[in-house]
Amino acid sequence: MAKNISVTIKFWKQNGPKDKGHFDTHELKNIPDLRHVLALH
């Protein structure tokens, strides 16, 4: 039986080369299958 997983994804976001960037954080909770996470690309 597969277990649900939770992941936290941090990524760099910047509108352009001269704009100040920042990290965004997204939490994905209780994902029933890793294939759902891989489909988010």
C-alpha positions as a Markdown table, in Angstrom:
| # | Residue | x | y | z |
|---|---|---|---|---|
| 1 | Met | 0.0 | 0.0 | 0.0 |
| 2 | Ala | 1.4 | 3.4 | -1.0 |
| 3 | Lys | 1.7 | 6.2 | 1.5 |
| 4 | Asn | 0.8 | 9.8 | 0.8 |
| 5 | Ile | 3.7 | 12.2 | 0.7 |
| 6 | Ser | 4.2 | 15.9 | 1.4 |
| 7 | Val | 6.9 | 18.0 | -0.2 |
| 8 | Thr | 8.1 | 21.6 | 0.1 |
| 9 | Ile | 9.4 | 23.2 | -3.2 |
| 10 | Lys | 11.4 | 26.4 | -3.2 |
| 11 | Phe | 12.2 | 28.1 | -6.5 |
| 12 | Trp | 13.8 | 31.3 | -7.6 |
| 13 | Lys | 11.4 | 33.8 | -9.3 |
| 14 | Gln | 12.6 | 36.8 | -11.2 |
| 15 | Asn | 10.7 | 38.8 | -13.8 |
| 16 | Gly | 13.8 | 39.8 | -15.8 |
| 17 | Pro | 17.6 | 40.1 | -15.7 |
| 18 | Lys | 17.5 | 43.5 | -14.1 |
| 19 | Asp | 14.6 | 42.8 | -11.7 |
| 20 | Lys | 15.2 | 41.9 | -8.1 |
| 21 | Gly | 14.3 | 38.2 | -7.6 |
| 22 | His | 13.1 | 36.2 | -4.7 |
| 23 | Phe | 12.4 | 32.7 | -3.6 |
| 24 | Asp | 8.9 | 31.3 | -3.6 |
| 25 | Thr | 7.9 | 28.4 | -1.5 |
| 26 | His | 5.0 | 26.0 | -2.2 |
| 27 | Glu | 3.9 | 23.2 | 0.0 |
| 28 | Leu | 2.2 | 20.1 | -1.5 |
| 29 | Lys | 0.5 | 18.0 | 1.1 |
| 30 | Asn | -1.0 | 14.5 | 1.1 |
| 31 | Ile | 0.0 | 13.6 | -2.5 |
| 32 | Pro | -1.3 | 10.1 | -3.1 |
| 33 | Asp | 1.3 | 9.2 | -5.7 |
| 34 | Leu | 4.7 | 10.7 | -6.8 |
| 35 | Arg | 3.5 | 10.7 | -10.4 |
| 36 | His | 1.2 | 13.7 | -9.5 |
| 37 | Val | 4.2 | 15.7 | -8.4 |
| 38 | Leu | 6.2 | 14.9 | -11.5 |
| 39 | Ala | 3.4 | 16.0 | -13.7 |
| 40 | Leu | 3.6 | 19.6 | -12.3 |
| 41 | His | 6.6 | 20.5 | -14.4 |
